[in-house]
Amino acid sequence: MAPSFDDGNSLFNFVVRDGNGVKGMVDSGLSTVPQAYMQPPMERIDKDRARKHGHPPIDLSKLGGPEHDEVAKQIVRAAENLGFFQVVNHGVPVDLLESLKDTANDFFSLPAEKKAVYRDDVSPTPLVKYGTSFVPQKEKALEWKDYISMQYTNDAEALQHWPEEIRDVSLEYLRTSMSMVRKLLQVLLENLGVKPEDSMIDVLVDKKMVNMNYYPTCPNPDLTVGVGRHSDMGTLTILLQDGIGGLYVKIEDDSEFGKKGEWVEIPPVPSALVINVGDMVQVLSNGKYKSAEHRVRTTSTKSRVSIPIFTMPNATAKIAPLPEVVEKDGNTLYKEFVLADYMKNFFSNAHDGKKSLDFAKINSA
């Protein structure tokens, strides 16, 4: 018998507390959107008014060759203006990317009890969390998403603690992506006048996390949102999206990418990975690079998966604008802080655009 969703509390318990997730709710025969998932009208995505990002992916195989400078300029320009760009010839095998998407779909098709063992309050390891939405206890409307999150410490612990159904392919995805991440950071830092040592980049990507996100089909996607407006907290995010689409980025200032305040869809490109700038890079660059405010739309036709890798410094690291940038700019936009304090603020509030950066701003209201 399908569970009853007579009130919001019963729905919350079924989805969040009991670990059935949004997919469990949809599989129970839901034909309408529950009130708990209805976004306020101003938060809904108008797909008909949003345009698609038309810039081609950046070919990373040209870094280090005759066209290095031009490719570096493309990376810098995207980081300065949009905070998002797509890359091809990135070094991650295409067959691995296809396997990741298949594996993610297979995992979320498992019985609820197989996934619910990793719920935050019962997970056998602090490295793995299965959940839905972001901070469901504080959200005005729940996000239409289930996810599994896997923190990386070392290979041995990943093999021991990550779910066996997804650990091998997820770990290979992480391993093969990190060379690309380091190259991108080197380009971005050199443009700031910094000659980064390996040890500096090591600090910026010390912590890593692989997520698998699942967005079930939605009876009326115009009323909901897959992920609310937010920027990523860390250094760089690497994202594999499937062919369904639904990722939108907000333009912060007028530029070649569009007008300020406009939402642009990042369309899926075969074999490409999406890169987005995180809050820590915006702080380190003293605002020169923009962490990207983005969100995800749901669909009524087919479920969607995405697989991000989040990179960030160690929680004990002290973060502040780089001295070389401050000296050139003549002012400092952000205070020094310990990342753990920033994380506490970030994860204790519901998604709300780039409001999390207010924590680090000097003289912020």
CORVENQUI-V722747 format. One record per residue. N is the residue number from 1. SS is DSSP state (helix for helix, strand for strand, loop for the rest). PHI is phi in whole degrees, -180 to 180 (* if undefined). Layout:
BEGIN
n=N ss=SS phi=PHI
n=N ss=SS phi=PHI
END
This chain:
BEGIN
n=1 ss=loop phi=*
n=2 ss=loop phi=-69
n=3 ss=loop phi=-65
n=4 ss=loop phi=-91
n=5 ss=loop phi=-117
n=6 ss=loop phi=-65
n=7 ss=loop phi=-140
n=8 ss=helix phi=-61
n=9 ss=helix phi=-67
n=10 ss=helix phi=-64
n=11 ss=helix phi=-64
n=12 ss=helix phi=-59
n=13 ss=helix phi=-63
n=14 ss=helix phi=-64
n=15 ss=helix phi=-78
n=16 ss=helix phi=-91
n=17 ss=helix phi=-69
n=18 ss=loop phi=-85
n=19 ss=loop phi=83
n=20 ss=loop phi=-78
n=21 ss=helix phi=71
n=22 ss=helix phi=-64
n=23 ss=helix phi=-61
n=24 ss=helix phi=-63
n=25 ss=helix phi=-67
n=26 ss=helix phi=-66
n=27 ss=helix phi=-65
n=28 ss=loop phi=-81
n=29 ss=loop phi=97
n=30 ss=loop phi=-62
n=31 ss=loop phi=-118
n=32 ss=loop phi=-132
n=33 ss=loop phi=-85
n=34 ss=loop phi=-64
n=35 ss=helix phi=-57
n=36 ss=helix phi=-63
n=37 ss=helix phi=-107
n=38 ss=loop phi=-82
n=39 ss=loop phi=-72
n=40 ss=loop phi=-56
n=41 ss=helix phi=-51
n=42 ss=helix phi=-72
n=43 ss=helix phi=-98
n=44 ss=loop phi=-81
n=45 ss=loop phi=-93
n=46 ss=loop phi=-94
n=47 ss=loop phi=-67
n=48 ss=loop phi=-73
n=49 ss=loop phi=-95
n=50 ss=loop phi=-82
n=51 ss=strand phi=-101
n=52 ss=strand phi=-89
n=53 ss=loop phi=-68
n=54 ss=loop phi=-98
n=55 ss=loop phi=-76
n=56 ss=loop phi=-70
n=57 ss=loop phi=-61
n=58 ss=strand phi=-88
n=59 ss=strand phi=-87
n=60 ss=helix phi=-76
n=61 ss=helix phi=-68
n=62 ss=helix phi=-87
n=63 ss=loop phi=-65
n=64 ss=loop phi=88
n=65 ss=loop phi=-110
n=66 ss=loop phi=-59
n=67 ss=loop phi=-101
n=68 ss=helix phi=-56
n=69 ss=helix phi=-62
n=70 ss=helix phi=-67
n=71 ss=helix phi=-66
n=72 ss=helix phi=-61
n=73 ss=helix phi=-63
n=74 ss=helix phi=-63
n=75 ss=helix phi=-63
n=76 ss=helix phi=-64
n=77 ss=helix phi=-61
n=78 ss=helix phi=-68
n=79 ss=helix phi=-68
n=80 ss=helix phi=-76
n=81 ss=helix phi=-108
n=82 ss=loop phi=-119
n=83 ss=loop phi=82
n=84 ss=strand phi=-136
n=85 ss=strand phi=-159
n=86 ss=strand phi=-108
n=87 ss=strand phi=-131
n=88 ss=strand phi=-127
n=89 ss=loop phi=51
n=90 ss=loop phi=-95
n=91 ss=loop phi=97
n=92 ss=loop phi=-94
n=93 ss=loop phi=-57
n=94 ss=helix phi=-65
n=95 ss=helix phi=-67
n=96 ss=helix phi=-68
n=97 ss=helix phi=-62
n=98 ss=helix phi=-65
n=99 ss=helix phi=-64
n=100 ss=helix phi=-60
n=101 ss=helix phi=-64
n=102 ss=helix phi=-63
n=103 ss=helix phi=-65
n=104 ss=helix phi=-62
n=105 ss=helix phi=-62
n=106 ss=helix phi=-65
n=107 ss=helix phi=-63
n=108 ss=helix phi=-75
n=109 ss=loop phi=-88
n=110 ss=loop phi=-65
n=111 ss=loop phi=-56
n=112 ss=helix phi=-55
n=113 ss=helix phi=-66
n=114 ss=helix phi=-72
n=115 ss=helix phi=-89
n=116 ss=helix phi=-66
n=117 ss=loop phi=-65
n=118 ss=loop phi=-102
n=119 ss=strand phi=-54
n=120 ss=loop phi=-54
n=121 ss=loop phi=-85
n=122 ss=loop phi=-131
n=123 ss=loop phi=-54
n=124 ss=loop phi=-71
n=125 ss=loop phi=-144
n=126 ss=loop phi=-71
n=127 ss=loop phi=-82
n=128 ss=strand phi=-128
n=129 ss=strand phi=-138
n=130 ss=strand phi=-107
n=131 ss=strand phi=-160
n=132 ss=strand phi=-143
n=133 ss=loop phi=62
n=134 ss=loop phi=-109
n=135 ss=loop phi=-125
n=136 ss=loop phi=-59
n=137 ss=loop phi=-69
n=138 ss=loop phi=-115
n=139 ss=loop phi=-78
n=140 ss=loop phi=-69
n=141 ss=loop phi=-144
n=142 ss=loop phi=-69
n=143 ss=loop phi=-87
n=144 ss=loop phi=-88
n=145 ss=loop phi=-158
n=146 ss=strand phi=-116
n=147 ss=strand phi=-152
n=148 ss=strand phi=-123
n=149 ss=strand phi=-118
n=150 ss=strand phi=-127
n=151 ss=strand phi=-78
n=152 ss=strand phi=-105
n=153 ss=loop phi=-113
n=154 ss=loop phi=-159
n=155 ss=helix phi=-60
n=156 ss=helix phi=-62
n=157 ss=helix phi=-71
n=158 ss=helix phi=-64
n=159 ss=helix phi=-65
n=160 ss=helix phi=-81
n=161 ss=helix phi=-111
n=162 ss=loop phi=-69
n=163 ss=loop phi=-55
n=164 ss=loop phi=-62
n=165 ss=loop phi=-68
n=166 ss=loop phi=-130
n=167 ss=helix phi=-68
n=168 ss=helix phi=-66
n=169 ss=helix phi=-69
n=170 ss=helix phi=-68
n=171 ss=helix phi=-67
n=172 ss=helix phi=-66
n=173 ss=helix phi=-59
n=174 ss=helix phi=-65
n=175 ss=helix phi=-59
n=176 ss=helix phi=-80
n=177 ss=helix phi=-90
n=178 ss=helix phi=-71
n=179 ss=helix phi=-63
n=180 ss=helix phi=-63
n=181 ss=helix phi=-59
n=182 ss=helix phi=-65
n=183 ss=helix phi=-64
n=184 ss=helix phi=-64
n=185 ss=helix phi=-65
n=186 ss=helix phi=-62
n=187 ss=helix phi=-62
n=188 ss=helix phi=-66
n=189 ss=helix phi=-72
n=190 ss=helix phi=-63
n=191 ss=helix phi=-66
n=192 ss=loop phi=-87
n=193 ss=loop phi=88
n=194 ss=loop phi=-109
n=195 ss=loop phi=-98
n=196 ss=loop phi=-73
n=197 ss=loop phi=-78
n=198 ss=helix phi=-57
n=199 ss=helix phi=-64
n=200 ss=helix phi=-68
n=201 ss=helix phi=-68
n=202 ss=helix phi=-55
n=203 ss=helix phi=-64
n=204 ss=helix phi=-71
n=205 ss=loop phi=-121
n=206 ss=loop phi=-60
n=207 ss=strand phi=-106
n=208 ss=strand phi=-136
n=209 ss=strand phi=-146
n=210 ss=strand phi=-109
n=211 ss=strand phi=-114
n=212 ss=strand phi=-120
n=213 ss=strand phi=-110
n=214 ss=strand phi=-131
n=215 ss=strand phi=-116
n=216 ss=loop phi=-64
n=217 ss=loop phi=-59
n=218 ss=loop phi=-120
n=219 ss=loop phi=-58
n=220 ss=loop phi=-145
n=221 ss=helix phi=-64
n=222 ss=helix phi=-67
n=223 ss=helix phi=-96
n=224 ss=loop phi=-121
n=225 ss=loop phi=-145
n=226 ss=loop phi=-72
n=227 ss=strand phi=-138
n=228 ss=strand phi=-74
n=229 ss=strand phi=-60
n=230 ss=strand phi=-166
n=231 ss=loop phi=-113
n=232 ss=loop phi=-78
n=233 ss=loop phi=-74
n=234 ss=loop phi=-88
n=235 ss=loop phi=-91
n=236 ss=strand phi=-127
n=237 ss=strand phi=-114
n=238 ss=strand phi=-108
n=239 ss=strand phi=-128
n=240 ss=strand phi=-102
n=241 ss=strand phi=-113
n=242 ss=loop phi=-82
n=243 ss=loop phi=-86
n=244 ss=loop phi=-77
n=245 ss=loop phi=85
n=246 ss=loop phi=130
n=247 ss=strand phi=-91
n=248 ss=strand phi=-126
n=249 ss=strand phi=-124
n=250 ss=strand phi=-94
n=251 ss=loop phi=-81
n=252 ss=loop phi=-81
n=253 ss=loop phi=-140
n=254 ss=loop phi=-55
n=255 ss=strand phi=-163
n=256 ss=loop phi=-63
n=257 ss=loop phi=-86
n=258 ss=strand phi=147
n=259 ss=loop phi=-94
n=260 ss=loop phi=-54
n=261 ss=loop phi=88
n=262 ss=loop phi=-78
n=263 ss=strand phi=-98
n=264 ss=strand phi=-120
n=265 ss=strand phi=-82
n=266 ss=loop phi=-97
n=267 ss=loop phi=-72
n=268 ss=loop phi=-63
n=269 ss=loop phi=-124
n=270 ss=loop phi=-53
n=271 ss=loop phi=69
n=272 ss=loop phi=-91
n=273 ss=strand phi=-116
n=274 ss=strand phi=-96
n=275 ss=strand phi=-115
n=276 ss=strand phi=-132
n=277 ss=strand phi=-77
n=278 ss=loop phi=-99
n=279 ss=helix phi=-57
n=280 ss=helix phi=-65
n=281 ss=helix phi=-71
n=282 ss=helix phi=-63
n=283 ss=helix phi=-67
n=284 ss=helix phi=-59
n=285 ss=loop phi=-87
n=286 ss=loop phi=58
n=287 ss=loop phi=90
n=288 ss=loop phi=-66
n=289 ss=loop phi=-94
n=290 ss=loop phi=-110
n=291 ss=loop phi=-69
n=292 ss=loop phi=-94
n=293 ss=loop phi=-78
n=294 ss=strand phi=-145
n=295 ss=strand phi=-158
n=296 ss=strand phi=-129
n=297 ss=loop phi=-96
n=298 ss=loop phi=-88
n=299 ss=loop phi=-134
n=300 ss=loop phi=-103
n=301 ss=loop phi=-99
n=302 ss=loop phi=-157
n=303 ss=loop phi=-65
n=304 ss=strand phi=-125
n=305 ss=strand phi=-124
n=306 ss=strand phi=-143
n=307 ss=strand phi=-133
n=308 ss=strand phi=-93
n=309 ss=strand phi=-112
n=310 ss=strand phi=-103
n=311 ss=strand phi=-117
n=312 ss=strand phi=-162
n=313 ss=loop phi=-70
n=314 ss=loop phi=-64
n=315 ss=loop phi=-60
n=316 ss=loop phi=-88
n=317 ss=loop phi=-68
n=318 ss=strand phi=-93
n=319 ss=strand phi=-116
n=320 ss=loop phi=-162
n=321 ss=loop phi=-55
n=322 ss=loop phi=-64
n=323 ss=helix phi=-56
n=324 ss=helix phi=-62
n=325 ss=helix phi=-76
n=326 ss=helix phi=-62
n=327 ss=helix phi=-62
n=328 ss=helix phi=-72
n=329 ss=helix phi=-75
n=330 ss=loop phi=82
n=331 ss=loop phi=-155
n=332 ss=loop phi=-122
n=333 ss=loop phi=-88
n=334 ss=strand phi=-130
n=335 ss=loop phi=-82
n=336 ss=loop phi=-78
n=337 ss=strand phi=-150
n=338 ss=strand phi=-89
n=339 ss=helix phi=-56
n=340 ss=helix phi=-57
n=341 ss=helix phi=-70
n=342 ss=helix phi=-63
n=343 ss=helix phi=-62
n=344 ss=helix phi=-60
n=345 ss=helix phi=-67
n=346 ss=helix phi=-62
n=347 ss=helix phi=-87
n=348 ss=loop phi=-101
n=349 ss=loop phi=-127
n=350 ss=loop phi=-69
n=351 ss=loop phi=-57
n=352 ss=loop phi=-154
n=353 ss=strand phi=62
n=354 ss=loop phi=-104
n=355 ss=helix phi=-62
n=356 ss=helix phi=-59
n=357 ss=helix phi=-70
n=358 ss=helix phi=-59
n=359 ss=helix phi=-56
n=360 ss=loop phi=-99
n=361 ss=strand phi=-71
n=362 ss=loop phi=-82
n=363 ss=loop phi=61
n=364 ss=loop phi=-76
n=365 ss=loop phi=-74
END
